[in-house]
Amino acid sequence: MNEEKGIMFDSELIAELKSQFYMPDEDPKSGSRLFFDNSGGSLRLKKAVEIKEALERYPDCPERAHETGLMLLDYVKKGTEEILDIVFDAKSGSLMSELSASQCMFQIVDIIMENAEGTNAVVSVLEHPSAFDAMQFHCEKHGRELRVAQANKETGRIDPEEVARLVDKDTCLVSIMSASNISGSVMDIEGIVKAVRAIKPEIYIISDAVQHAPHMVMDVESLALDAMNFAPYKFFSIRGCGYAYVSDRVANMPHHKIIAKDQKIFALGTPTPGNFAAMMAVIDYVASIGKKFIDSEDRKELYREGMRRIHLQERALLYRILEGTEEVPGLRHIKGVEISADPDSVEERDLIAGIRIDGYSIIGLAEEYQRRGVTTAPRDAASIYSNRIVNALGADKGLVRVSPMHCHSAEDIDRFLKITAELAAK
Ligand SMILES: Cc1ncc(COP(=O)(O)O)c(C=O)c1O
């Protein structure tokens, strides 16, 4: 097995996986199209949408003791346990659920800043505004200096030494994303945690995993993080909720809560069973991929194998999109195409590529792709969501983000590459 360049699923499995999503190859408005904007919201798993819809039909309160109430409560309880144990690999801590991953991030940063000692906090220049602004806003609110770690333009990563350079005994909080939503670069969170804790062992460290969660397993326990968040709508599931793991020591800090409830319960108001059930459908789906490769009945083991296989499939797709084949040149070999943060190895990257083509504006290029049936995301330099980030990566005009998904095939990638070559030749 050549894991370095990924391992592609066979075409039968790809067809089986695609059939479990809504609109994988076409939608009623655009007709046939390649959906290569999964970083902006991934294809939706039918089972996740169906169970959400089915549970929304019940008027019953999940806090009543009759059969239907108990059934709804069971989804909340099991969903909470499974998200913590299976998705985050947490042995302790609490689950925070909000309307979005950004809301989780703002809350967590506020709680830590209000309670942790120190005069400064460190964030990376590559963060999505939800994590960057949470740090800036709360540094201003709590009178702390904000220090910003710069990117390694070659790799698109934040080097542990760069973070360590900014941390001292007075740093209360470090917030570094798990993977970039613009370049797909996977951060060395393990190295960052080690470097930072060597300076201040009790420091608080959190990570925005919104772009990383659908691509690889998350390990809050082994990384000893204080918080990590993700967004189900980018993880094959539904819009309208965000989840975060919160460590015991953060959950034990004063925070917004219903006073009579346990200190570690963050939920304000009645929980939404359908949201938890939709995430359980995602876990089922990933575990079913694991089951194709290992013989186990253990749901967590199957989920982890499923995520590992998703990652290897995506790595193979990324390798193909970059290198192509003898018949269809990859992005690296098409004249006029420039790829942001493109180190040789594809091992530390999720399936996201930021590109430009000579002669096109960013918006114009995304429009040309759309006209040819490819949905991408223009991340232009004027966008409030990406200007700081594209500048930090040295792509000052911006880039078009291309983000396929694990259920795409080699043929899908080749179709995209042929369209790209056509555009570059114009
Ligand atoms: C890296 C990253 N973090 C956070 C978010 C925000 O997630 P949400 O829309 O759930 O608040 C996004 C959304 O694009 C993202 O890409």
The ligand as a Gaussian input file, in Angstrom:
#p B3LYP/6-31G(d) Opt

LIG

0 1
 C      -11.917000      27.116000       9.441000
 C      -13.308000      27.592000       9.719000
 N      -13.662000      27.884000      10.974000
 C      -14.904000      28.303000      11.275000
 C      -15.859000      28.462000      10.303000
 C      -17.218000      28.958000      10.693000
 O      -18.096000      27.897000      10.889000
 P      -19.638000      28.226000      11.204000
 O      -20.221000      28.717000       9.924000
 O      -20.250000      26.933000      11.653000
 O      -19.674000      29.229000      12.257000
 C      -15.536000      28.194000       8.978000
 C      -16.541000      28.406000       7.914000
 O      -16.233000      28.546000       6.761000
 C      -14.231000      27.731000       8.671000
 O      -13.873000      27.455000       7.415000

